[in-house]
Structures are given as C-alpha cells and as structure tokens.
Amino acid sequence: MTGGLTKILLVKKGPGILLGLFALVLVLQSQLHLPSSVRQSRELIAPPEMMEHFVFGYNEPVADSLWIRVLQDFDYCDKPLNKNYCQSNSWLFRMLDSITELSPYFRIPYAAGGLALSVLITDVDGAAKIFDKGVRNLPNDWTIKYRAAYHYLYEVKDKQRAADLLTQAGKLGAPPWVFTLAGRLYSDSGELDLAENLLKEMKNSNQDPSFIKRLQDKIDSMKKSRN
C-alpha cells in the first residue's frame, strides 16, 4: 500500500512537497523501535497545530500514518500529575486531535483513542474533547456515546451529561438497559454499574488487555473506597 501511495504522490506532486510531507511522518515514526524505557525517558514529538494545512490535500494517508504511530505508545503520558493522572494537553491527546482534524470521520481514534485517554493515562480534559468531537462528527455511533458517558460520569463527575449520552446511545441501538442505567446515575450505584458494564463490553469486543486491566483497577479502587 505504501508503494502505491508513493507512486501516486510522485506523479501528482513535486519532490519538494514529497520531502516535506514524508519528513514529518518519518520523524514521528523514528521512535517506533526504541525500547520502552528509552521512549518513556524523553518527550515524544506531536504534530504542529493546524496540521491539516501542511499535508497538501493528503489528509487521509497522513492521518493513517499518525494513527499507526499512536498505537505504539497508547499508554504514554508525557506529563504525569501523579501515578494515575496525566496533565491535560498530553502527547496522546495532541496526536489524536491532529488525526481527527485531518480525518473527522475516522471512527477508531474516537472510540479507542478517547478510551485510552480516559482509562489508560487519564487525561481527563483531553478525553472529554476527543469524545465530544466524536459525538459531534459521528452522531449515530452509539458505542462512542456509551464510552463518553463512562468518562463523563467517572472522570468528569458530570452525571447529567453522562445520563444524556446514555439516553442518546439507547435511542441509536444500544442495549435497552442503558435507559435504566441513565436513570440510576444520580445514585452512587449507577457509577459502578456503568463502569462494570463498560468492562463487560470491552471484554466482549476483545479490547486490548491493557485497557481491561486498567479499567478493572479503577473499578476495584472504586469498590474499596465505598467499603
């Protein structure tokens, strides 16, 4: 696929444009094969703001390349506030934000990327922004709304927003119990119910084990705090 894309670009664009386009991708991908300890010890490079103005119309190929890069460091937090929380405007958020600006209807950066921001590194503000963008650009995707509801309830502590998102998800085809859960969000049990149902959904969809373990840890912590 890369070879075919290169041939198309060579025909339609000059060498100067090609150099600029692929230099960025090469820089971002240059850290792919470094040991994890080395990657964690230095700041990873994120694309510049308004990246969509620098790709010469090749939004989708560049978005794909950036997504491949993101997958290598889904759990990377460049500015940890503590063991469990990452400072806002994280590297992961900036990568996902650039990808979704380049390709607004690219579903998985919202569904999986938003979840990574929320569950893996807990960039609360970044996750809310990515989920909001996903809800706005893909309004008929109930899974994104369902996952956004978890984030708004558990991390943002906005029960009204979470209930609204669950209700919308139910109307779009989510399991019927989301309506009951939406009504229970104003009780303490509702928060735990939503987290546990999200964990079940992640297991059923063969989600990455790192997501499952991190969410399970959060649920266990929630239960301990109530005992």
C-alpha positions as CSV (number, residue, x, y, z in Angstrom):
1,M,0.0,0.0,0.0
2,T,2.9,2.4,0.8
3,G,4.5,1.8,-2.6
4,G,1.2,2.5,-4.4
5,L,0.7,5.7,-2.4
6,T,4.2,6.8,-3.2
7,K,3.7,6.3,-6.9
8,I,0.6,8.4,-6.9
9,L,2.3,11.2,-5.0
10,L,5.3,11.2,-7.3
11,V,3.0,11.7,-10.3
12,K,0.9,14.5,-8.8
13,K,3.4,16.3,-6.5
14,G,6.9,17.7,-6.9
15,P,9.9,16.4,-4.9
16,G,9.9,19.4,-2.5
17,I,6.3,18.7,-1.4
18,L,7.0,15.0,-1.0
19,L,10.0,15.7,1.1
20,G,8.0,18.0,3.5
21,L,5.1,15.5,3.7
22,F,7.1,12.4,4.5
23,A,9.7,14.1,6.7
24,L,7.1,14.7,9.3
25,V,5.9,11.1,9.2
26,L,9.5,9.8,9.4
27,V,10.2,12.0,12.4
28,L,7.1,10.8,14.2
29,Q,7.8,7.2,13.4
30,S,11.5,7.3,14.2
31,Q,10.9,6.2,17.8
32,L,8.8,3.1,16.9
33,H,11.6,0.6,17.5
34,L,13.2,2.1,20.6
35,P,12.9,0.2,23.9
36,S,10.0,1.3,26.1
37,S,12.3,2.7,28.8
38,V,14.0,5.0,26.3
39,R,10.7,6.2,24.8
40,Q,9.4,7.0,28.3
41,S,12.5,8.9,29.2
42,R,12.1,11.7,26.7
43,E,9.3,13.7,25.2
44,L,7.7,12.3,22.1
45,I,7.0,14.6,19.1
46,A,3.5,15.6,18.4
47,P,2.3,17.3,15.1
48,P,2.1,21.1,14.9
49,E,-1.2,22.8,15.4
50,M,-3.4,23.1,12.3
51,M,-1.7,20.1,10.8
52,E,-4.4,19.9,8.1
53,H,-2.8,23.0,6.4
54,F,0.6,21.2,5.9
55,V,-0.4,17.9,4.2
56,F,-1.2,19.3,0.7
57,G,-4.5,17.5,0.5
58,Y,-3.3,14.1,1.6
59,N,-5.3,14.2,4.8
60,E,-6.3,10.5,4.9
61,P,-2.8,9.0,4.3
62,V,-1.2,11.2,6.9
63,A,-4.0,10.5,9.4
64,D,-3.4,6.8,8.8
65,S,0.3,7.2,9.4
66,L,-0.2,9.2,12.6
67,W,-2.6,6.6,13.8
68,I,-0.1,3.8,13.3
69,R,2.4,5.9,15.3
70,V,-0.1,6.4,18.1
71,L,-0.7,2.7,18.5
72,Q,2.9,2.2,19.6
73,D,2.5,4.4,22.7
74,F,-1.1,4.3,23.6
75,D,-0.2,4.4,27.3
76,Y,2.4,7.1,27.1
77,C,2.0,10.1,29.5
78,D,4.5,12.9,28.9
79,K,3.5,15.0,31.9
80,P,2.2,12.8,34.8
81,L,0.5,14.7,37.6
82,N,0.8,11.6,39.7
83,K,0.8,7.8,39.3
84,N,-2.7,7.7,37.9
85,Y,-3.4,11.0,36.1
86,C,-1.8,12.8,33.2
87,Q,-1.7,16.5,32.7
88,S,-4.1,17.9,30.0
89,N,-2.8,18.6,26.5
90,S,-0.9,15.4,26.6
91,W,1.1,14.0,23.7
92,L,-1.6,11.3,23.1
93,F,-4.3,14.0,23.0
94,R,-2.4,16.2,20.6
95,M,-1.8,13.2,18.3
96,L,-5.5,12.2,18.4
97,D,-6.6,15.7,17.9
98,S,-4.4,16.1,14.8
99,I,-5.7,12.8,13.4
100,T,-9.3,13.7,13.8
101,E,-8.8,17.2,12.4
102,L,-7.2,15.6,9.3
103,S,-9.9,12.8,9.1
104,P,-13.0,13.9,11.0
105,Y,-15.0,10.7,10.3
106,F,-12.1,8.3,11.1
107,R,-14.0,6.3,13.8
108,I,-11.4,4.4,15.8
109,P,-9.4,7.4,17.1
110,Y,-12.6,8.5,18.9
111,A,-13.7,5.1,20.1
112,A,-10.3,3.6,21.1
113,G,-8.3,6.8,21.4
114,G,-10.8,8.5,23.7
115,L,-10.9,5.4,25.8
116,A,-7.1,5.4,26.0
117,L,-7.1,9.0,27.2
118,S,-9.7,8.2,29.8
119,V,-8.7,4.8,31.0
120,L,-5.0,4.3,30.3
121,I,-3.5,7.7,31.0
122,T,-6.4,9.6,32.5
123,D,-6.0,12.9,30.6
124,V,-9.5,14.0,31.7
125,D,-9.7,17.2,29.7
126,G,-8.2,15.6,26.6
127,A,-10.6,12.6,26.7
128,A,-13.6,14.9,27.0
129,K,-12.5,16.9,24.0
130,I,-11.9,13.8,21.8
131,F,-15.2,12.2,22.9
132,D,-17.1,15.4,22.3
133,K,-15.6,15.6,18.8
134,G,-16.6,12.0,18.1
135,V,-20.1,12.6,19.3
136,R,-20.3,15.7,17.1
137,N,-18.8,14.1,13.9
138,L,-20.3,10.6,14.3
139,P,-23.7,11.3,15.9
140,N,-25.2,7.9,15.0
141,D,-22.4,5.8,16.7
142,W,-23.8,4.7,20.0
143,T,-20.6,3.0,21.1
144,I,-18.8,6.3,21.2
145,K,-21.6,7.9,23.2
146,Y,-21.6,5.0,25.6
147,R,-17.9,5.2,26.2
148,A,-18.1,9.0,26.5
149,A,-20.8,8.5,29.2
150,Y,-18.4,6.5,31.3
151,H,-15.8,9.2,31.0
152,Y,-18.2,12.0,31.9
153,L,-19.6,10.1,34.9
154,Y,-16.4,8.6,36.3
155,E,-13.7,11.1,35.5
156,V,-15.5,14.4,34.8
157,K,-18.2,13.8,37.5
158,D,-21.0,15.2,35.3
159,K,-23.9,12.9,35.9
160,Q,-26.3,15.0,33.7
161,R,-24.1,14.8,30.7
162,A,-23.5,11.0,31.2
163,A,-27.2,10.4,31.5
164,D,-27.9,12.4,28.3
165,L,-25.2,10.4,26.4
166,L,-26.6,7.1,27.6
167,T,-30.1,8.0,26.6
168,Q,-28.9,9.1,23.1
169,A,-26.9,5.8,22.9
170,G,-30.1,3.8,23.7
171,K,-32.1,5.6,21.0
172,L,-29.4,4.6,18.5
173,G,-29.4,0.9,19.3
174,A,-27.5,0.4,22.5
175,P,-28.8,-2.4,24.8
176,P,-32.2,-1.4,26.4
177,W,-30.7,-1.4,29.9
178,V,-28.9,1.8,29.2
179,F,-32.2,3.7,29.8
180,T,-32.5,2.1,33.2
181,L,-28.8,2.9,33.9
182,A,-29.3,6.5,32.8
183,G,-32.0,6.9,35.5
184,R,-29.7,5.4,38.2
185,L,-26.8,7.7,37.5
186,Y,-27.9,10.0,40.3
187,S,-27.3,7.3,42.8
188,D,-23.9,6.0,43.9
189,S,-24.5,2.6,42.5
190,G,-25.1,4.0,39.0
191,E,-21.4,5.0,38.7
192,L,-20.2,1.5,39.5
193,D,-22.8,-0.1,37.2
194,L,-21.7,1.9,34.2
195,A,-18.0,1.1,34.8
196,E,-18.7,-2.6,35.2
197,N,-20.9,-2.7,32.1
198,L,-18.2,-0.9,30.1
199,L,-15.7,-3.5,31.3
200,K,-18.0,-6.3,30.1
201,E,-18.4,-4.6,26.7
202,M,-14.7,-4.3,26.4
203,K,-14.2,-8.0,27.1
204,N,-16.9,-9.0,24.7
205,S,-15.3,-6.9,21.9
206,N,-11.8,-8.3,22.5
207,Q,-10.5,-4.9,23.6
208,D,-6.7,-4.7,24.3
209,P,-5.8,-6.3,27.6
210,S,-4.1,-3.2,28.9
211,F,-7.5,-1.3,28.7
212,I,-9.3,-4.1,30.5
213,K,-6.7,-4.3,33.3
214,R,-6.6,-0.5,33.8
215,L,-10.4,-0.3,34.0
216,Q,-10.5,-3.3,36.3
217,D,-8.1,-1.5,38.6
218,K,-10.3,1.6,38.6
219,I,-13.4,-0.5,39.5
220,D,-11.5,-2.2,42.3
221,S,-10.4,1.1,43.7
222,M,-14.0,2.4,43.5
223,K,-15.3,-0.6,45.4
224,K,-12.6,-0.2,48.1
225,S,-13.5,3.5,48.6
226,R,-17.1,2.5,49.4
227,N,-16.3,-0.3,51.9
